[in-house]
Amino acid sequence: MPSNFTAELFGDPELQQAPRTEQIGPQSFVLRGFALPWVERLLPALRGVLRAAPFRQMVTPGGFTMSVGLSSCGQLGWTTDRSGYRYTAIDPQSGQPWPAMPEVLHELAQAAATQAGFAGFDPDACLINHYVPGARMSLHQDKDERDYHAPIVSVSLGLPAVFQLGGDRRSDRPLRVPLLHGDVVVWGGVDRLRYHGVLPLKEGTHPLLGPQRINLTFRRAG
Ligand SMILES: O=C(O)CCC(=O)C(=O)O
């Protein structure tokens, strides 16, 4: 059950929403408030991961520094540099394996995937995206994974954001989906390769996480 603190926040619909499922594509869903019951266990686990693999600003193959800070946990982590995008077993910053995926994160990802019709999801990578006001993620496809059978499970924490869900072509006009603390987006199957992104984060201070948004994106990469 949500903590009292979490339950109190239900009073503010601009910060988080009561649980319900919204379908935003043939196999794309927003699970409103789905992660809220996990938050209390999830945050300390996440802090441990970030101590071992802190956020860093990565550079794209085109030479742009991403406005979103990145880290990973799990058997594989996603990185980008001038030589390309890829998954690696070793964190290039520490020279050590990426921190293991905490059980609570794996459990949440699996439960959300099941709720969206993708039972048996077994993620081996969790990308951790860090947004401060102004940070954004431009439209892209998640296609560095070995195969596309598994869905993407994406958990929002902290400040609200506007998620864009486009089509299979970059030029397809994206749907704008407001996401709040505790919301989980799941897309897979025929929607697995849809373009998606996040509009620049607005200024604000979240009562639990302060002036930031953290997004956890679970994938089956290897
Ligand atoms: O931050 C988000 O909600 C989406 C993150 C994302 O698009 C990605 O990691 O590929």
PDBQT file of the ligand as one rigid body, heavy atoms in Angstrom, charges set to zero:
ROOT
HETATM    1  O1  LIG A 301      12.280   9.789 -19.794  1.00  0.00    +0.000 OA
HETATM    2  C1  LIG A 301      11.406   9.189 -20.370  1.00  0.00    +0.000 C 
HETATM    3  O2  LIG A 301      10.226   9.180 -20.002  1.00  0.00    +0.000 OA
HETATM    4  C2  LIG A 301      11.729   8.410 -21.647  1.00  0.00    +0.000 C 
HETATM    5  C3  LIG A 301      13.143   7.921 -21.694  1.00  0.00    +0.000 C 
HETATM    6  C4  LIG A 301      13.492   7.363 -23.031  1.00  0.00    +0.000 C 
HETATM    7  O3  LIG A 301      12.907   7.694 -24.019  1.00  0.00    +0.000 OA
HETATM    8  C5  LIG A 301      14.594   6.412 -23.178  1.00  0.00    +0.000 C 
HETATM    9  O4  LIG A 301      15.322   6.135 -22.204  1.00  0.00    +0.000 OA
HETATM   10  O5  LIG A 301      14.756   5.882 -24.296  1.00  0.00    +0.000 OA
ENDROOT
TORSDOF 0
